């Protein structure tokens, strides 16, 4: 630590560097386990440690420890490509939340996540009914208040008349994602994956506490800082001054969030070659295919928009009415034939100019015609001979 000796000081009997406790070598093995409480990834573990502790080589040790963790290795999820559509950051905490149900080891839980702070609430549900969901949501609303908007999937617990009446009485807007398209409720889907990892831990309460106290890499603040204006006390040793309420600057939060989302969008579009599909109009004929189907269905008719981005109401030939995302709808031409060679994407105009064909010489044309076939039109007149306009300079020769 010789190179940072000018940054070291002693506070309350503790060796400190830049408001971070310097951990002695004898305690580092125990502390690094506390950093990894909740089995979070390398980035989040580094962000958590960076809040309160330091020792030489800490970042490298965190990386090695996380990679060696057997629990994380066994539960590492496979990467899957999903369409990316960024959601604007709400104006304040708990203004908009996502809600979903998950099942872990035969038990059902309701997961709620705040779109502003990424603060997660997890509650056990004995029976997955609308009444049980409403009671758990009322319990959470008693702590944080009633949000303006609640986004969920189309599960029976949220699609019931009972839940609709609850939304009306509590005075919040209930929005649902497109069926078979969980990406449109991506924040809740990611929260469910995080909740499953937390519930699977030996001490899920400690794991949830660690998640809430860990800064979000894209925003640089933890969910508790964004939700309550202060950091919470955990098992990780922290200086008392870190718990003094200090609200993050809203402009910094917005800028960090926009910058991160712009980067994600750019990288995704470049990696996957994403393109916008043509907007559909009422009366358009389409075929439907979701993730559970193995082929496109019989033609259906678009009746209207569903009121949400990229979402449409379609009527099948059998009279059934469904809501589907644009990705699940393939526009059918008038002759009811699908040309698989032509992508269903936007173009600049309906008619595109055909590429110019290379000119063919008279000799080539003549040789390519079949023998014995009379030509309907005479050959074109030969073009006028054009001479080069370049000045001709006689060469200089040696007079030998």
N, C-alpha and C positions, 0 to 999 in steps of 0.2 A: 504493500500500500504506500510505498515511498513516493510514487508519482502523484498521489492525491493528498499528500500530507497537509498541504495548505488549505484543504477543504474540510478537514476533520476538526471536530469540536466535541465538548462534553456537555450534555444536557441531562440534568437529574441523574447523574452517575452513569449515563449511557454514552458510548462513543457514537457520534452521529456525523453523517456526511450529507449535506444538502437536505436536511430534515428527514433523513432516512437512517434508521438504526443499523449500525455495522454489526453483523452477526459473527461471533467468534467461530472458529473452525470446529470446536467441539459440539456446537449446537446446529450446525448447518444441515446435517442429515435429517434432524427432526423438523426443522423449519421448512425444508423443501417439500416434505410430506404435507405440511399444512398448506403450502402454496398450491399444491395439487389437489386439495380437498374439492370434491365435486367432479373430479376427473375431467377438468376442462383442458382445452388444447394448449399448444405451446404459446401461441400469441396471447391468449387471455391470462395464462399463468404469468407470463412476463409482465403484462400490464398490471396484474394484481401485486406482484412483488415490487414493481417500480413505485408503488404508492407509499411504501413505508420502510422497506429494508434494502440492504445492499451488502455485497461482499465481492471481492475480485473474482471474475469468471462466473458470476451468477447466471447470466443469460445462457451460457454454454451448458452449465449444469442442469438448468431447467429443461433445455432441449433434450439432453441425454436421458433425464429422469422420465420425462413424458413418453419418449420413444420406447423405454424399457418397461413401462407400466403394463402389466399383464391384463388388468381390467380394461384398459383402453384398447389394447390390441384385440381382445375378444369381441368388443362391441363397436368397433370402428365400422361406420356405415359406408356403403359403396357410393361413389359419386354418380349422380344422374343428371342429365341435361334437362333443364326446364326453361320454358319461355320466361323472359324477364320483363316485368312491367313495374316500374318504380312507383311507389305510393308517396305522395307529398307528405312531408312531416306535419303533423297537427300543430296547432298554435300553442297548446298547453298540455300538461300531463293529464292522462285519463280522459281526454276529449274523445278519442276513438280507440276501441279495443277490439281484439279478435278473440273468438271463443271457439273451442273445439273439445271433443271428448277423445280420450285415449284409454287403452286397456293394457295393463301391465300385470302379468302373472295372474290373470283371471279377475283382477279388480279393475273397476272403472273409475276414472278421474276426469274432472273437468279442468281445463287449462284456459286461463285468461291472460292475455298479454296486452300491455299498453303500447300503442303505436309510437308514442313520443319517447318514452323512457326505456322501452323493452322490459319493463318490470313485469315479472311473471307471478301469477297466483295459481296454486294447485290445490284442489280440494277433492277428497274422496267422496264418491257417490255410491250408496248401497245398491240402489236400483236405478238404471239409466232411463228415467221417465222425465217428462216435461216438468212435473211438479218438483222432483228432486233437483233438477237443473235450476229452476227458478229460485228455490230456497237457498242454494249455494251462491247464486248470483246476488241475491238480496243481502246475504251475509257480507260479501265482498263490497257491495255498494255502500253498506253501512260504514266501511272504513274509508273509502276513497271517493264516495259520491257516485251519482248516476252519470254515465258517459252520454255524450250526444249521439254517438253512433256505435252500434254493436254489429260486427261482421262475423258471420258463421257459415257453415255449410248447410246443406239441405237435409240434414238428418231429421228423423221423425220428432226428436225432442225440440228442435227449433222450428219445424214447419207446422206445428200443431196450432190449433185455435187458442189453446191455453197460453202458449208463449206469445202469440200475437196480442192477446188481451193484456198480458204482462207488459209488453213493450208500450202499449197505448197508455196504460195506467202509470207506468214509470216515466213516460214521456221521453223515450229515446227512439231513434230511427234504427230499425232492424234491416240490415242488408245481408243478402245471401250470395254465395259464390255460385258460379255455373256448375251444374251437375257434372260429375266425372272430370272436373277441372279444378283440382285443389290449389293450383298455382295462383288463382285469383285471390285466395286467402293465404298467401305465402307466409305472412308474418305469423299467423296462428299455426300453420303447418311446421314452421321452424321451431316455434315455441313448444309444440308437441314433441318434436324430436329431442329438444333440450330437456323437457320434463321427464321423458322416458329414461334418459340417462341419469337424471337426478334421482328418480324413484328407485332405480336399480342399484343405487349406492347403498353401502352398509348403514350410513346415517343420512337419510334423505333430507332431514331438516338442516343439518350442517352444510350439505351440498347446495341446497337452495339459498342458504345464507351466503355462501361463497359466490354463487352466481350473481346475486343482487349487489354484492360489494365489489365486483370486478368491473373495471372500466370496459366499455364497449369500444373496440379498436377504432371503428369508423367515426365515433363521436368524441372519444377521449374522456368520457365521463361514465360513471357507473350508474346502473338503474336507480339506486337509492339517492344518488346525488341529483339526478334529474327529477326524481319523484318527490323527494323530501328536502332537497337543498343541503344535504349533509351526508357524510359517510357514516356507516354503521360500524359498531364495534364487533369484531370477530375474534377468533382464536389466534389470528396473526398479530404479533406485537406491533402496536402503532402508537405514535406520539399523540398525546391528548389533544394537541392543537388541531389535529386532522379532523376531529369531530365537531369543530366549531362550524355552525351553519354558514355556508357560502354558496349562494345560488350561481350556477353556471350562467354566463352571459348568453341570452337567447340567440343573439346574432351569431355567436361562435358555434352554437349547437346546430343552427340551420345551415351555416356554411359548411361545417364538417360533414353533415348528413348529405347535403347536395353534392359535395365533392366526391364522397364515397360512392353514392348511387350513380353518378355520372361515369365513374371509373368502371363500376360493375357492368353498366349498360354497354359501354363502349367495348369492353373486353368480350362480353357475351356475343354481341352482334358480329364482331370480327371473327370470333372462334367458330360460331355456328352459321354464319352467313344469313342471319335473320332478315326477313323481309315482310313488309306489311301485306296482308291479303286484301283483296278488293272488298269494299263494303257491299253488303247485300241490301237489296231493296224489297219491299213487300211485293209478293207475286213471283219472286225468283224461285226456280226449281233447284233443289239441292239434294244431295245424298248425305246421310249421317253415319258417322263412325266414331265411336268412343274407344277408350282404352280397353274396354271389356269386349269389344266386337272384333271379329276376325276378317270382316269385309264390310264394304259400304252397303248401307241399307237401300231399300227401294226409294224412289224419288219422293221427296216431301216438298212442301211449299212454305216459304217464309211469309209469315203473317204480319210480323211487326218486330220492332226492337224490344229488348227486355228491360230497357231503362238503365243498363249497366254497360260499360265499355266492352265491345267485342262479344256481346251476348244477344241472342235472337230467340224469338218464339217461332217454332215451326209446327206445321200440321202434317201428319203422316197420311198416307192413302187410306188407312183404316179408321181415320177420324181422330186418332190420338194427338194431343197437343203437348209439346215438350219445349223445354228451354235448353238451348245448347250454345256452347261457345263457338266462336268463328272458326277455331282450329278444327272442330269436329264437323264442319259443314263444307261440302265440296259443291260448288256451283255447277249445274248441269246445263249444257248448251240446249238450244231449242230442239235439236233432233234427238235429245235424250241420250247422247253418246258422249262418254267421257274420254277425252284425249289425254292419256297419261303422259304423253311427251311434252305437253304444254303446261307449265306450272300455273296455278291459280293465284297470280300475283298482280299487283298494280303495274300498269304501263303508262307511258306519258300520253299516248293517244290510241284511239281504237284502231286506226289504220297506220301501219308503219311502212316506211318506204323500203322497197326491196333492195338488197345490195346490188350494185352495178356489176354486171358480168364482164370479164375481160374480153377485149376485142379480139376477134379471130381474123387472121390474114386471109386474103383471097385464095391463096394456094391451099391453105388448110381447109377452107370451106369446100373448095373444089374436090379435094381428095377425100373428104368425109362423106360426099354424096354417093349414094349407091349408083352403080353403073346401069345404063339403060333407062334411067328415069329422067324425063324431060323437065327442065326448070320452067316454072311458071313466069318468073320475072328475069329480065336480062341482068347481067352483072352490072354493078354500080360503075359509074364512070371513074376512070383512074384519076386520082388527085393530082393537082399540079406539082411539078417537081420544084422543090425549094432548095436553094443552095445556101451553104453556110455563109454567114455574114462576118466570119472571123477573118481578119487580115492575114494574108499569106506572106510570110517573110522567107526569102530564099536562104538556104543554109550557107554558112561561111565555110569555105574549103581551104585547106592548106595548099599553097602554091609551091609544090615540090619539083 
